[in-house]
């Protein structure tokens, strides 16, 4: 018993002795964590900032096509594609990665919003705002590969594959104990792991989760005619259906189902699946000819009760997970990344450390209105179109018709979709 009691201080002292300081530790190397690593490059160069990225999944198997996408080498680089707002494209341009990303980006020239069984519809056009595109659709796997190729050129400290097995507050930040045995003392720790690791809960950060009792069925669809950059949002009594343009005559399908009902369609033969999709969506996009691998993802609105503490910031799905129908989730996360870097840079100019309370309070001030507005917009859209009442259906149809007729309102909606209005 005496030997056990004596061993603990020795272990603790040993951990302290081998702890290495870093200014910023990013936990998670997915799209959000990789974007943050790229965005910190100018502070690494200009201020000598030391940055570590900790990623649990080995990044040694590139994803080249849909056949290998189901075996993605990083959990966020999966079969899905993301609708990137023009504001997000501008951020990637500033990071020096957009020209490469754009090789697989499909511009969105028009967004068509309608409700099944009703005449009402609205169309948001790029030309109305004098821009080339309202946004872009990019496979997550491609974004991940471009970001990681770029990160390989930066002086980042990589710990991969490695997971964080212990995180405790210490003076000036947090001590991270890695599965490799390494110990880091981070002035600022950023949780960008999608909330999968349990670290948020280990730190006592709780979340409010409101399940939609819906599942998104994702697949690539071959269509009979060129989509010409059109994206579709179609609201049905079972949930919304989105079709996003991909290179060639292909579109990404996001088909919302009541939880559990997606299993039957996941198991359908391709021809039967395409027939049911055609019946549910209609022929606005042409005939559906082919379907790729099908994947299903449960949907919830999740909000962390805390997104900052001294020495800690929570980003991406670890901070908020949204319904994909409005395409705002990753765009919101990327704006958070850029605002965090701006807050860190402003703090460094006044002598504040990246993890200081003043720096993180500045970051929270920058983010609060945008986060609240986007969550309210996305959640409100789902709940409005999810109420199956005849009188409300007529009101929604009238609203969509009115929105299509009133230019300023339509342009406001388009600017929000583009990420140029928060």
LINTA-V937469 format. One record per residue. N is the residue number from 1. RES is the residue in three letters. OMEGA is omega in whole degrees, 0 to 359 (none if undefined). D_CENTER is the distance of its C-alpha to the mean C-alpha in Angstrom with 2 decimals. Layout:
((N:RES:OMEGA:D_CENTER) (N:RES:OMEGA:D_CENTER))
//
This chain:
((1:UNK:179:50.12) (2:UNK:179:51.07) (3:UNK:180:49.40) (4:UNK:181:46.08) (5:UNK:181:46.25) (6:UNK:185:47.02) (7:UNK:186:44.19) (8:UNK:179:41.31) (9:UNK:179:42.15) (10:UNK:178:42.61) (11:UNK:181:39.13) (12:UNK:179:37.61) (13:UNK:179:39.62) (14:UNK:180:38.67) (15:UNK:179:34.95) (16:UNK:182:35.54) (17:UNK:185:37.64) (18:UNK:178:35.05) (19:UNK:179:32.03) (20:UNK:182:30.79) (21:UNK:169:29.31) (22:UNK:180:26.07) (23:UNK:182:24.74) (24:UNK:173:21.02) (25:UNK:179:19.65) (26:UNK:179:15.98) (27:UNK:183:15.44) (28:UNK:180:12.84) (29:UNK:177:12.72) (30:UNK:185:9.44) (31:UNK:182:7.21) (32:UNK:180:6.90) (33:UNK:179:10.51) (34:UNK:177:11.79) (35:UNK:178:10.83) (36:UNK:178:12.62) (37:UNK:179:15.45) (38:UNK:182:15.95) (39:UNK:180:15.97) (40:UNK:184:18.56) (41:UNK:183:20.85) (42:UNK:178:22.97) (43:UNK:173:23.62) (44:UNK:182:24.59) (45:UNK:187:27.00) (46:UNK:185:28.23) (47:UNK:180:28.47) (48:UNK:182:28.73) (49:UNK:174:25.69) (50:UNK:187:25.26) (51:UNK:176:21.76) (52:UNK:175:21.09) (53:UNK:182:18.10) (54:UNK:183:18.44) (55:UNK:186:16.88) (56:UNK:184:18.39) (57:UNK:178:18.03) (58:UNK:183:20.55) (59:UNK:184:19.16) (60:UNK:181:22.24) (61:UNK:182:21.56) (62:UNK:176:20.02) (63:UNK:187:18.44) (64:UNK:184:20.53) (65:UNK:185:20.49) (66:UNK:182:19.64) (67:UNK:180:22.43) (68:UNK:184:20.98) (69:UNK:180:17.30) (70:UNK:176:18.12) (71:UNK:187:19.19) (72:UNK:183:16.10) (73:UNK:171:16.93) (74:UNK:189:13.70) (75:UNK:181:11.97) (76:UNK:178:8.46) (77:UNK:188:10.69) (78:UNK:186:12.01) (79:UNK:184:13.61) (80:UNK:169:10.74) (81:UNK:179:10.21) (82:UNK:173:7.74) (83:UNK:184:9.65) (84:UNK:178:9.78) (85:UNK:178:11.92) (86:UNK:176:15.11) (87:UNK:178:14.38) (88:UNK:176:11.41) (89:UNK:178:13.95) (90:UNK:177:16.42) (91:UNK:179:14.45) (92:UNK:175:14.20) (93:UNK:179:17.87) (94:UNK:180:18.73) (95:UNK:178:17.34) (96:UNK:183:19.56) (97:UNK:188:17.24) (98:UNK:182:16.94) (99:UNK:178:20.31) (100:UNK:179:19.39) (101:UNK:185:15.99) (102:UNK:179:17.92) (103:UNK:181:20.19) (104:UNK:181:17.92) (105:UNK:176:16.36) (106:UNK:181:17.83) (107:UNK:174:18.57) (108:UNK:180:18.37) (109:UNK:183:21.82) (110:UNK:174:22.08) (111:UNK:182:20.13) (112:UNK:182:22.53) (113:UNK:182:22.09) (114:UNK:176:24.76) (115:UNK:183:25.97) (116:UNK:178:27.89) (117:UNK:180:31.58) (118:UNK:181:31.57) (119:UNK:185:32.60) (120:UNK:176:30.16) (121:UNK:172:27.47) (122:UNK:182:25.89) (123:UNK:178:24.93) (124:UNK:188:22.81) (125:UNK:179:24.19) (126:UNK:184:23.21) (127:UNK:178:26.93) (128:UNK:181:27.36) (129:UNK:178:25.33) (130:UNK:180:26.94) (131:UNK:180:23.86) (132:UNK:183:23.43) (133:UNK:173:20.15) (134:UNK:181:18.01) (135:UNK:183:14.94) (136:UNK:175:14.23) (137:UNK:183:12.93) (138:UNK:174:12.21) (139:UNK:180:12.16) (140:UNK:181:9.49) (141:UNK:180:12.73) (142:UNK:177:14.16) (143:UNK:180:11.51) (144:UNK:180:11.87) (145:UNK:180:15.61) (146:UNK:180:15.94) (147:UNK:183:14.21) (148:UNK:173:16.33) (149:UNK:178:19.40) (150:UNK:181:19.05) (151:UNK:180:18.64) (152:UNK:180:21.79) (153:UNK:185:23.71) (154:UNK:179:22.93) (155:UNK:177:25.03) (156:UNK:176:22.43) (157:UNK:184:23.69) (158:UNK:172:22.11) (159:UNK:188:22.46) (160:UNK:357:21.40) (161:UNK:177:21.86) (162:UNK:176:22.21) (163:UNK:178:21.00) (164:UNK:182:21.79) (165:UNK:178:24.66) (166:UNK:176:25.70) (167:UNK:181:24.47) (168:UNK:175:27.09) (169:UNK:174:27.58) (170:UNK:178:30.29) (171:UNK:177:31.93) (172:UNK:178:29.59) (173:UNK:181:26.35) (174:UNK:175:25.51) (175:UNK:181:27.12) (176:UNK:175:24.95) (177:UNK:186:26.89) (178:UNK:179:25.41) (179:UNK:179:26.34) (180:UNK:184:28.18) (181:UNK:179:30.49) (182:UNK:180:29.28) (183:UNK:180:28.91) (184:UNK:169:27.00) (185:UNK:187:27.69) (186:UNK:175:24.62) (187:UNK:174:25.15) (188:UNK:174:21.47) (189:UNK:179:19.24) (190:UNK:175:15.45) (191:UNK:179:13.73) (192:UNK:186:10.39) (193:UNK:180:11.18) (194:UNK:181:8.95) (195:UNK:184:12.29) (196:UNK:191:14.01) (197:UNK:185:16.77) (198:UNK:181:18.57) (199:UNK:179:18.99) (200:UNK:179:17.75) (201:UNK:179:20.46) (202:UNK:178:22.92) (203:UNK:179:22.74) (204:UNK:177:23.45) (205:UNK:182:20.20) (206:UNK:180:20.00) (207:UNK:172:17.40) (208:UNK:181:18.14) (209:UNK:177:16.93) (210:UNK:180:17.94) (211:UNK:175:17.71) (212:UNK:187:17.97) (213:UNK:180:20.18) (214:UNK:177:18.34) (215:UNK:176:16.89) (216:UNK:175:14.93) (217:UNK:186:17.00) (218:UNK:176:15.41) (219:UNK:171:17.83) (220:UNK:185:19.00) (221:UNK:171:22.06) (222:UNK:183:25.01) (223:UNK:189:26.59) (224:UNK:182:30.19) (225:UNK:180:29.79) (226:UNK:182:27.66) (227:UNK:178:24.72) (228:UNK:175:25.40) (229:UNK:180:21.82) (230:UNK:171:21.76) (231:UNK:184:18.79) (232:UNK:167:19.84) (233:UNK:184:18.87) (234:UNK:181:21.71) (235:UNK:179:22.27) (236:UNK:180:24.62) (237:UNK:179:26.33) (238:UNK:183:24.33) (239:UNK:184:20.90) (240:UNK:173:19.06) (241:UNK:176:18.96) (242:UNK:172:16.81) (243:UNK:183:17.89) (244:UNK:183:16.14) (245:UNK:175:18.34) (246:UNK:179:18.34) (247:UNK:182:21.08) (248:UNK:178:24.52) (249:UNK:181:25.34) (250:UNK:178:22.20) (251:UNK:174:19.37) (252:UNK:178:16.31) (253:UNK:169:17.13) (254:UNK:187:15.04) (255:UNK:183:18.00) (256:UNK:180:17.84) (257:UNK:166:20.70) (258:UNK:185:22.39) (259:UNK:180:21.68) (260:UNK:183:24.18) (261:UNK:181:25.22) (262:UNK:185:22.73) (263:UNK:180:24.85) (264:UNK:182:27.69) (265:UNK:174:25.71) (266:UNK:185:24.06) (267:UNK:183:27.68) (268:UNK:168:29.20) (269:UNK:185:30.78) (270:UNK:184:28.98) (271:UNK:180:31.64) (272:UNK:178:31.56) (273:UNK:181:27.77) (274:UNK:177:27.90) (275:UNK:180:30.80) (276:UNK:177:29.06) (277:UNK:180:26.01) (278:UNK:180:28.52) (279:UNK:182:30.32) (280:UNK:187:27.30) (281:UNK:186:25.82) (282:UNK:188:29.03) (283:UNK:182:29.94) (284:UNK:181:28.13) (285:UNK:184:26.18) (286:UNK:179:29.33) (287:UNK:177:30.19) (288:UNK:190:27.71) (289:UNK:185:29.29) (290:UNK:175:27.10) (291:UNK:177:24.23) (292:UNK:179:22.41) (293:UNK:181:21.17) (294:UNK:181:19.83) (295:UNK:182:17.15) (296:UNK:182:16.45) (297:UNK:177:13.73) (298:UNK:186:14.85) (299:UNK:177:13.33) (300:UNK:166:13.70) (301:UNK:183:13.12) (302:UNK:178:12.83) (303:UNK:175:13.73) (304:UNK:179:15.14) (305:UNK:175:18.61) (306:UNK:174:18.43) (307:UNK:175:15.84) (308:UNK:166:18.60) (309:UNK:173:21.94) (310:UNK:179:24.33) (311:UNK:185:23.04) (312:UNK:172:19.62) (313:UNK:180:16.18) (314:UNK:184:13.19) (315:UNK:172:9.65) (316:UNK:183:6.04) (317:UNK:174:6.60) (318:UNK:180:10.08) (319:UNK:182:10.64) (320:UNK:175:9.26) (321:UNK:186:8.01) (322:UNK:171:8.81) (323:UNK:184:10.71) (324:UNK:190:9.35) (325:UNK:182:12.68) (326:UNK:177:12.11) (327:UNK:187:9.04) (328:UNK:190:7.93) (329:UNK:182:4.75) (330:UNK:178:2.82) (331:UNK:176:6.61) (332:UNK:180:7.45) (333:UNK:181:5.86) (334:UNK:175:7.65) (335:UNK:176:10.58) (336:UNK:178:10.80) (337:UNK:184:11.17) (338:UNK:178:13.81) (339:UNK:178:15.51) (340:UNK:180:15.89) (341:UNK:178:17.53) (342:UNK:178:19.71) (343:UNK:178:20.78) (344:UNK:181:21.69) (345:UNK:178:23.59) (346:UNK:179:25.41) (347:UNK:179:26.35) (348:UNK:180:27.70) (349:UNK:180:29.92) (350:UNK:176:31.50) (351:UNK:178:31.87) (352:UNK:176:29.02) (353:UNK:180:27.18) (354:UNK:183:23.39) (355:UNK:182:23.43) (356:UNK:179:26.09) (357:UNK:181:25.94) (358:UNK:180:26.60) (359:UNK:184:23.71) (360:UNK:173:21.17) (361:UNK:175:22.84) (362:UNK:177:22.49) (363:UNK:182:18.74) (364:UNK:177:18.59) (365:UNK:180:20.84) (366:UNK:189:18.68) (367:UNK:196:15.58) (368:UNK:184:17.41) (369:UNK:181:18.27) (370:UNK:181:15.02) (371:UNK:182:13.10) (372:UNK:181:16.06) (373:UNK:182:16.47) (374:UNK:179:13.03) (375:UNK:180:13.24) (376:UNK:180:16.82) (377:UNK:183:16.25) (378:UNK:182:13.73) (379:UNK:180:15.73) (380:UNK:179:18.98) (381:UNK:181:18.41) (382:UNK:184:17.98) (383:UNK:179:20.92) (384:UNK:183:23.09) (385:UNK:179:22.93) (386:UNK:180:23.11) (387:UNK:185:26.61) (388:UNK:176:29.20) (389:UNK:184:32.20) (390:UNK:183:34.43) (391:UNK:180:35.01) (392:UNK:176:31.34) (393:UNK:178:30.66) (394:UNK:180:33.35) (395:UNK:178:31.95) (396:UNK:179:28.47) (397:UNK:178:30.26) (398:UNK:179:32.29) (399:UNK:179:29.28) (400:UNK:176:27.59) (401:UNK:180:30.94) (402:UNK:180:31.42) (403:UNK:179:28.06) (404:UNK:183:28.99) (405:UNK:186:32.33) (406:UNK:186:31.39) (407:UNK:184:29.98) (408:UNK:179:28.79) (409:UNK:180:26.72) (410:UNK:180:25.15) (411:UNK:176:24.42) (412:UNK:178:22.82) (413:UNK:179:20.41) (414:UNK:180:19.78) (415:UNK:177:19.15) (416:UNK:178:16.54) (417:UNK:181:14.82) (418:UNK:182:15.22) (419:UNK:180:13.76) (420:UNK:175:17.35) (421:UNK:184:18.24) (422:UNK:none:16.70))
//
